[in-house]
């Protein structure tokens, strides 16, 4: 997977490639889909949600550029796979999932695999995790129609936020937000198709 899907398609960050080589992706998909765990496409994990294609996980993680001392917020825990990759790369990960069953399952998987630096919350990702803010990095793994201001507010100065932004069907773009003392810059990169980010 790392060689054929990631490195060959331009992912160059060795820390990201090494992290994705270490995380056992098959542990995060339903048992009947484990033979497809390392295939180059998303897989259903129930409740209308998916585990993202490995390349998209790698691309977004590389753009996010989490550093060893960073505190990272993820919105949309899903299977817990992206949180595990982040757990390999950052000091502390805070991840929010709105679907109770998925969040609970992800917490169990992450605990079983030893990701003690990943904190899972069941809740509304649009609100972020205010009491743990600010965050050095924020990543969204579901697509809001527009950037949630509460999440931009919880980004630390010097921080990076990466999110798929746009309508449910067509037009979503990976959006990179960088916050400096002068303000916020927004850049769009590649077109993607994520499940919508829902509010509860």
HELIX and SHEET records of a PDB file:
HELIX    1   1 UNK A    2  UNK A    6  3                                   5    
HELIX    2   2 UNK A    7  UNK A    9  5                                   3    
HELIX    3   3 UNK A   14  UNK A   22  1                                   9    
HELIX    4   4 UNK A   25  UNK A   28  5                                   4    
HELIX    5   5 UNK A   31  UNK A   36  5                                   6    
HELIX    6   6 UNK A   54  UNK A   64  1                                  11    
HELIX    7   7 UNK A   81  UNK A   89  1                                   9    
HELIX    8   8 UNK A  100  UNK A  112  1                                  13    
HELIX    9   9 UNK A  125  UNK A  127  5                                   3    
HELIX   10  10 UNK A  130  UNK A  132  5                                   3    
HELIX   11  11 UNK A  149  UNK A  153  1                                   5    
SHEET    1   A 2 UNK A  43  UNK A  46  0                                        
SHEET    2   A 2 UNK A  49  UNK A  51 -1                                        
SHEET    1   B 7 UNK A 118  UNK A 122  0                                        
SHEET    2   B 7 UNK A  92  UNK A  97  1                                        
SHEET    3   B 7 UNK A  71  UNK A  75  1                                        
SHEET    4   B 7 UNK A 135  UNK A 140  1                                        
SHEET    5   B 7 UNK A 155  UNK A 165  1                                        
SHEET    6   B 7 UNK A 172  UNK A 180 -1                                        
SHEET    7   B 7 UNK A 183  UNK A 192 -1                                        
END                                                                             
